[in-house]
Amino acid sequence: MKDTISIGTLAGQGPRTADYIKEILPHGFESFQINFWMNLGGTDLKKLSGEVKEVIADKAVVSSLGIFGNPLADSKEGQDARDGWVACIDHAADFGTDLVCGFAGRVIDKPVPESMERYKEVFGDLAKRAADKGIRLAFENCPMGGDWNRGDWNIAFNPAAWDLMFDALPNDNIGLEWEPCHQMCQLIDPMPQLRKYAEKIFHIHGKDATVRNHLVSEKGIYSPDHFAFHRHPGFGDSNWTDIISELRAIGFKGAIDIEGWHDPVYKDELEMTGQVHALRYLKQCRTELIPGPKGF
């Protein structure tokens, strides 16, 4: 029995991505999101797709491409991000995936509703281009330090914003790259929204959070003490057995890719220690599929 949910990690190393995957593939990662920060950095996606496919062979899959910039910005950086979305849409099939993920962007330092027209303008065209190629688009739910009234990067961080976005562009190929971490850091219980937005969840980032509720009770959320911080799955507060059970119940087919490089303990020389622990933990939470006896 082949599981419909793969457990993998992010592999955003630009032109060196295939070499990076080759190094970490023996740990047992089953999928990779190939992600880029702000722009493609000159990476030849066609060339990279061949290199990656040669390395992973039948041992893993590319779950998605990711481009994380501000495509709504009226600047060179914004144009670079838009160009990155276009290139990822055009080359996703070369990697064997139908999914491109990233930030939705934001009109800088304006309240979320004031980004809606620009969002419709940019992603209306991108979603059509993607649909014509059989590609889905998914927005990560990270606030990037912003809130409802101001920010620099991403409007797709809160359910109230998602409702505005899905109303503005009710396209079937627009959805979410969801993770519990960013919701918990807003003091949102992730499980009810996982159920509510089930049909819009296309990809999962494997990242958790620890919330110091005693600090919230004692000092609130605006004190100098951090009340929440990001963790690798297995070290945070989420019950990933429940999360994966819910994903199975809603018929999710796709990947949980670990988003590392945020854990305050398992970082630097301990980064891969944390990631491999998360990989093993998530596989245990997924549980092994056991076929029933034949003839019964």
Steps between C-alpha positions, in 0.01 A plus 500: 500500500643837398419791728339807344675726754875537462738639761786713374685828541589827331796494262559856390864517400469666160724347234648265766161352595565160339830464689326591826222245439760234423663562839183479710295246299644201693331627818168386353335819378220408259430840343665835444370851456751688287470854629648837407530821702365813325621396152652206316852636533582409142413133544426317174188305600505274194858396570434462872198278441712250309767500770246450778314222320829317444584520872166401647411237236215297656606568859305825548293764323505875456185607682504862387698802395503802730568870436496719810503872422243779480337472156259786577778754551537776241879470483779305335481246783128463436558444129769243581252317721232506229751375245587222745137394527471493120816292461397255771155461343655441158755244627312320780415209271870455419545406867198270498284723719180695445551737794667841542505660845602831650395825663193677362681829547368824643455868423762615747383641834134513402215311670428160346182606311698766315705225333199327346487688169872452443468135601221447246703674231816295555362159590204513268746480212732255676215268596375492141849428369531223757157351428580483129799282591324290766690672782369592847615798708530493880571787739703452817331625816799688645444861617870586459476741792193675363147533636160601367589867473858497370772274365748446220450153359184294522127543553422127511572453869155505662163334432329839464747583221450161335127565480563832324749337262281202410205733447710726276630207295281191545723295270517127566879503452566756776554368852722493806841377602399448861687433819387510864800704616395837358148455633614406850725806510180703444341303790269324253406135556610342169271197505159668437641698206661187358150353479335820375747568217565135412426529129733799467804339666734387220831467684622474860813654645625279782566763764376517856499756781535518875269752666598617847148542634626606842661807339183582310301480824755700697623761250284480187635496145672841488760451773872470412482126578430272204182309573527261202779359287529266204603135538565191295204258520552276799633781718196731501146499636312351202370145496595398148320168537179703521606727212582208269185314605298806403687523169413136430137563594471786249670296227820705483747376242833676505803577710597617843837663438702598807583869508818507704742779587275652766540284810680690781665182632552264205675744271843555344698176546186341653274599209495160330465330838178693548378437148562126511330476839203685348502264201490191721242652730269594213533154346401352834201736522403406144505131604593217270227382263428130549302311233222274620508123455422386148153367436339665802 
